[in-house]
């Protein structure tokens, strides 16, 4: 055989072996990280949502900055965001204006969280990446692709990041799905079925899904079709059939921990503009965030959810919230006292 050809073949073989070793090492490292997070520990979650202000805004409200500044004191194991991290969904915004909003989010929210070495799980909202706003969606994809390492998540499947992906923390299995509009695509549900059927999901002490739009309406101004997920009852059955314990949503801008058919439906309060009143309720609207505590052992049954007023960081008593809320597409009951 020609010496040059032989040398080339040997070189290609060595490169191939090296590449395979690197790939194997990457998979081995991922597997080790997942195994580490499968250890049963207490889990403390800080839940924030709907951070955006007026269309095109590149800055954030005092409440957003205050809660971000309190993260070190709260010391959560993971931070979740229910979407609407920027103020898009306006056709007149240019690509440079949209990118500037994401730059503002990066400097005000993501970078401070990253400096604390805290995992950041999120879901895209309608103001982040509405399917009908192609510039918004492209900018969101570009931003999160560039900043993927800053979320510090132990991914189980990140093939479709940032739109739908799974991750694990302290043996709680999380899925962020694309609920930036009222319709969940069939491909997302098929992927969900696969994820929730995995051994990792089955062995987890709890399974939590994070999406922007809720299943049922709870506030006056969003009590209509398009502001909640289509086919809410069917979606609830889908979640129940796949042993999901909690669905966390944003969008309605009102803190309300609810339950329906033994699934916790946690509606996040907002920290940005536009807190909203409950349906048929005269209580003043309030900005809020929440802490979720899932103890080791006992599965999900001993979970505590505590809402906090953003104005003074005081707990929101459960008995100050409506016992139930009847919207156009169904009723949800407030969770029981702890």
C-alpha positions as CSV (number, residue, x, y, z in Angstrom):
1,X,0.0,0.0,0.0
2,X,1.2,3.5,-0.8
3,X,3.0,4.9,2.3
4,X,1.1,8.2,2.1
5,X,-2.3,6.4,2.0
6,X,-1.3,4.1,4.9
7,X,-0.2,7.2,6.9
8,X,-3.5,8.9,6.2
9,X,-5.5,5.9,7.2
10,X,-3.7,5.5,10.5
11,X,-4.2,9.2,11.2
12,X,-7.9,9.0,10.5
13,X,-8.2,5.9,12.7
14,X,-6.4,7.7,15.6
15,X,-8.7,10.7,15.2
16,X,-11.8,8.5,15.1
17,X,-10.7,6.7,18.3
18,X,-10.0,10.0,20.0
19,X,-13.4,11.4,19.0
20,X,-15.1,8.3,20.2
21,X,-13.3,8.5,23.5
22,X,-14.3,12.2,24.0
23,X,-17.9,11.4,23.2
24,X,-17.9,8.4,25.6
25,X,-16.3,10.6,28.2
26,X,-19.0,13.3,27.7
27,X,-21.8,10.7,28.0
28,X,-20.1,9.2,31.0
29,X,-19.8,12.6,32.6
30,X,-23.5,13.3,31.9
31,X,-24.5,9.9,33.4
32,X,-22.5,10.6,36.5
33,X,-24.1,14.0,36.9
34,X,-27.6,12.6,36.6
35,X,-26.8,9.8,39.0
36,X,-25.5,12.4,41.5
37,X,-28.8,14.4,41.2
38,X,-30.9,11.2,41.7
39,X,-29.8,11.1,45.3
40,X,-32.7,11.9,47.5
41,X,-32.3,15.3,49.3
42,X,-34.5,18.1,50.4
43,X,-35.2,20.5,47.6
44,X,-35.9,24.2,47.9
45,X,-37.2,26.0,44.8
46,X,-37.5,29.7,44.3
47,X,-40.3,30.4,41.8
48,X,-40.4,33.7,39.9
49,X,-42.4,34.6,36.8
50,X,-43.5,37.3,34.3
51,X,-40.5,39.6,34.8
52,X,-41.2,41.8,31.8
53,X,-42.5,45.4,31.8
54,X,-43.9,47.4,28.8
55,X,-43.2,46.3,25.2
56,X,-39.6,46.7,24.3
57,X,-38.4,47.4,27.8
58,X,-34.7,46.6,28.5
59,X,-34.9,47.3,32.2
60,X,-36.7,45.6,35.1
61,X,-38.9,46.7,38.0
62,X,-37.7,47.3,41.5
63,X,-39.4,44.0,42.6
64,X,-37.3,42.0,40.1
65,X,-34.1,43.5,41.3
66,X,-35.0,43.0,44.9
67,X,-35.9,39.3,44.6
68,X,-32.7,38.7,42.6
69,X,-30.7,40.4,45.3
70,X,-32.4,38.1,47.9
71,X,-31.4,34.9,46.2
72,X,-28.3,34.5,48.3
73,X,-30.4,34.9,51.5
74,X,-33.2,32.6,50.3
75,X,-30.5,30.0,49.2
76,X,-32.7,27.9,46.9
77,X,-31.3,24.7,45.4
78,X,-32.9,25.7,42.0
79,X,-34.7,28.8,40.6
80,X,-37.6,28.3,38.2
81,X,-39.1,31.0,36.0
82,X,-42.6,30.7,34.5
83,X,-41.8,32.7,31.4
84,X,-42.1,36.2,30.0
85,X,-38.5,37.1,30.7
86,X,-38.5,39.9,28.1
87,X,-41.1,42.2,26.7
88,X,-41.5,41.1,23.1
89,X,-44.6,40.1,21.1
90,X,-44.8,43.4,19.3
91,X,-44.4,43.3,15.5
92,X,-42.8,46.7,15.2
93,X,-39.8,45.8,17.4
94,X,-36.6,45.4,15.4
95,X,-34.2,42.5,15.8
96,X,-31.7,44.8,17.4
97,X,-34.4,46.0,19.9
98,X,-35.3,42.4,20.7
99,X,-31.7,41.4,21.2
100,X,-31.2,44.5,23.5
101,X,-34.1,43.1,25.7
102,X,-32.3,39.8,26.0
103,X,-29.1,41.6,26.9
104,X,-31.0,43.4,29.6
105,X,-32.3,40.1,30.9
106,X,-28.8,38.7,30.9
107,X,-27.3,41.5,32.9
108,X,-30.2,42.0,35.4
109,X,-31.3,38.4,35.9
110,X,-29.3,35.5,34.4
111,X,-25.7,36.7,35.2
112,X,-26.4,37.4,38.9
113,X,-28.0,34.0,39.2
114,X,-25.1,32.4,37.4
115,X,-22.6,34.1,39.7
116,X,-24.3,32.4,42.6
117,X,-23.9,29.1,40.8
118,X,-27.6,28.4,41.1
119,X,-29.4,26.2,38.5
120,X,-32.0,28.2,36.5
121,X,-34.9,26.3,35.0
122,X,-37.2,28.3,32.8
123,X,-40.0,28.1,30.2
124,X,-40.5,30.5,27.3
125,X,-43.5,32.8,27.5
126,X,-45.6,34.5,24.8
127,X,-43.6,37.7,25.2
128,X,-40.4,35.6,24.8
129,X,-41.1,33.3,21.9
130,X,-44.7,33.3,20.7
131,X,-44.9,30.9,17.7
132,X,-46.5,33.7,15.5
133,X,-43.6,36.1,16.2
134,X,-40.7,34.7,14.2
135,X,-38.1,37.4,15.2
136,X,-38.9,36.9,18.8
137,X,-38.5,33.1,18.5
138,X,-35.2,33.4,16.6
139,X,-33.8,35.8,19.1
140,X,-34.8,33.6,22.1
141,X,-33.2,30.5,20.4
142,X,-30.0,32.4,19.7
143,X,-29.8,33.8,23.2
144,X,-30.3,30.6,25.0
145,X,-28.1,28.6,22.7
146,X,-25.3,31.1,23.5
147,X,-26.0,31.0,27.2
148,X,-26.9,27.4,27.7
149,X,-24.0,26.8,30.1
150,X,-25.2,29.6,32.4
151,X,-28.3,27.7,33.4
152,X,-26.3,25.1,35.3
153,X,-28.9,22.5,34.8
154,X,-28.3,18.7,34.9
155,X,-30.1,17.9,31.6
156,X,-31.7,14.6,31.0
157,X,-32.7,15.6,27.4
158,X,-31.7,18.9,25.9
159,X,-32.2,18.0,22.3
160,X,-35.0,20.6,21.8
161,X,-33.6,23.3,24.2
162,X,-34.7,26.0,24.8
163,X,-38.3,25.2,23.9
164,X,-38.8,21.8,25.6
165,X,-36.3,19.9,27.7
166,X,-35.9,17.8,30.9
167,X,-33.6,18.0,33.9
168,X,-33.2,16.6,37.4
169,X,-32.4,18.2,40.7
170,X,-32.3,16.3,44.1
171,X,-34.3,13.5,42.6
172,X,-37.1,15.7,41.3
173,X,-37.7,15.3,37.6
174,X,-38.5,18.5,35.7
175,X,-39.9,19.2,32.3
176,X,-40.1,22.6,30.7
177,X,-42.4,22.5,27.8
178,X,-43.4,25.1,25.2
179,X,-46.6,26.6,26.4
180,X,-46.0,30.0,24.9
181,X,-49.3,29.7,23.1
182,X,-52.6,27.9,23.8
183,X,-51.7,24.9,21.7
184,X,-49.2,22.3,22.8
185,X,-47.8,20.6,19.6
186,X,-48.3,16.9,19.2
187,X,-44.5,16.4,18.9
188,X,-44.1,17.9,22.3
189,X,-46.6,15.6,23.9
190,X,-45.0,12.6,22.2
191,X,-41.6,13.7,23.6
192,X,-43.3,14.2,27.0
193,X,-44.6,10.6,26.9
194,X,-41.1,9.3,26.2
195,X,-39.5,11.4,28.9
196,X,-42.1,10.5,31.6
197,X,-41.7,6.9,30.8
198,X,-38.0,6.8,31.4
199,X,-36.5,5.1,34.5
200,X,-35.1,8.4,35.7
201,X,-38.6,9.9,35.8
202,X,-40.2,6.8,37.4
203,X,-37.6,6.7,40.1
204,X,-37.9,10.4,40.9
205,X,-39.8,11.3,44.1
206,X,-41.7,13.9,42.1
207,X,-42.4,15.0,38.5
208,X,-43.0,18.7,37.8
209,X,-43.9,20.3,34.5
210,X,-43.2,24.0,33.9
211,X,-45.1,25.9,31.2
212,X,-46.2,29.5,30.6
213,X,-49.9,29.3,29.9
214,X,-52.0,27.7,32.7
215,X,-54.7,25.1,32.2
216,X,-57.6,27.1,33.7
217,X,-58.3,30.9,33.9
218,X,-58.0,32.5,37.4
219,X,-58.0,36.3,36.6
220,X,-60.6,38.5,35.1
221,X,-58.6,40.0,32.3
222,X,-57.4,36.6,31.0
223,X,-60.7,34.7,31.5
224,X,-61.0,33.8,27.8
225,X,-59.9,31.4,25.1
226,X,-56.3,31.9,24.0
227,X,-55.1,32.9,27.5
228,X,-55.1,29.3,28.8
229,X,-54.1,26.0,27.2
230,X,-56.7,24.6,24.8
231,X,-58.4,21.4,25.9
232,X,-57.5,21.9,29.5
233,X,-59.4,18.9,30.8
234,X,-57.7,16.6,28.3
235,X,-54.3,18.1,29.2
236,X,-55.0,17.5,32.9
237,X,-55.8,13.8,32.1
238,X,-52.6,13.6,30.1
239,X,-50.5,14.9,33.0
240,X,-52.3,12.7,35.5
241,X,-51.9,9.6,33.3
242,X,-48.1,10.2,33.2
243,X,-47.9,10.7,36.9
244,X,-47.1,14.4,36.9
245,X,-47.4,15.8,40.4
246,X,-47.3,19.6,39.7
247,X,-47.9,21.9,36.8
248,X,-46.4,25.4,37.3
249,X,-47.5,28.2,35.1
250,X,-47.2,31.9,34.6
251,X,-49.1,34.4,32.4
252,X,-52.1,35.1,34.6
253,X,-50.0,37.4,36.9
254,X,-51.6,36.1,40.2
255,X,-50.3,33.8,42.8
256,X,-52.7,30.9,43.4
257,X,-51.7,27.4,44.5
258,X,-54.6,25.2,43.3
259,X,-55.4,21.6,43.0
260,X,-57.6,19.6,40.6
261,X,-57.9,15.8,40.3
262,X,-55.0,15.5,42.8
263,X,-52.5,17.4,40.6
264,X,-51.1,20.7,42.0
265,X,-51.7,23.6,39.7
266,X,-49.4,26.4,40.9
267,X,-50.1,29.7,39.3
268,X,-47.1,32.0,39.7
269,X,-47.4,35.6,40.7
270,X,-45.6,38.3,38.6
271,X,-42.7,40.5,39.4
272,X,-42.9,42.7,36.4
273,X,-45.7,44.9,35.2
274,X,-49.4,44.1,35.5
275,X,-50.4,42.1,38.5
276,X,-54.1,41.1,38.1
277,X,-57.2,40.5,40.2
278,X,-58.8,37.1,40.6
279,X,-62.2,36.4,38.9
280,X,-65.1,37.6,41.0
281,X,-62.8,38.9,43.7
282,X,-62.3,42.4,44.9
283,X,-58.9,41.9,46.6
284,X,-56.2,44.3,45.2
285,X,-53.8,42.7,42.8
286,X,-50.3,42.1,44.1
287,X,-46.9,41.1,42.8
288,X,-45.6,37.9,44.2
289,X,-43.1,35.1,44.1
290,X,-43.0,31.7,45.9
291,X,-40.9,29.1,47.6
292,X,-41.5,25.4,47.1
293,X,-40.0,22.9,49.6
294,X,-40.0,19.2,48.8
295,X,-38.5,17.2,51.6
296,X,-36.5,14.0,51.1
297,X,-38.6,10.9,51.4
298,X,-42.4,10.8,51.4
299,X,-42.5,11.5,47.6
300,X,-44.5,14.7,47.0
301,X,-47.0,14.4,49.8
302,X,-45.2,16.7,52.3
303,X,-44.5,19.5,49.8
304,X,-44.9,23.1,51.2
305,X,-45.7,26.0,48.9
306,X,-45.3,29.5,50.4
307,X,-46.2,32.7,48.4
308,X,-44.6,36.0,49.3
309,X,-45.7,39.5,48.6
310,X,-43.1,41.2,46.5
311,X,-43.8,44.6,48.1
312,X,-42.6,43.6,51.6
313,X,-41.5,39.9,51.2
314,X,-44.1,38.7,53.8
315,X,-45.9,35.4,53.4
316,X,-49.3,35.3,51.7
317,X,-51.7,33.4,54.0
318,X,-53.5,30.7,52.2
319,X,-56.8,31.7,53.9
320,X,-56.5,35.1,52.3
321,X,-56.9,33.5,48.8
322,X,-60.2,32.4,47.4
323,X,-61.3,28.9,48.3
324,X,-62.0,28.2,44.6
325,X,-62.0,30.1,41.3
326,X,-64.5,29.5,38.5
327,X,-63.3,30.5,35.1
328,X,-64.8,30.1,31.6
329,X,-63.2,26.7,31.1
330,X,-63.4,25.2,34.6
331,X,-63.0,25.5,38.3
332,X,-59.9,25.0,40.5
333,X,-59.7,24.6,44.3
334,X,-57.2,26.2,46.5
335,X,-54.7,23.7,48.1
336,X,-55.3,22.7,51.7
337,X,-53.6,24.3,54.7
338,X,-50.3,22.7,55.6
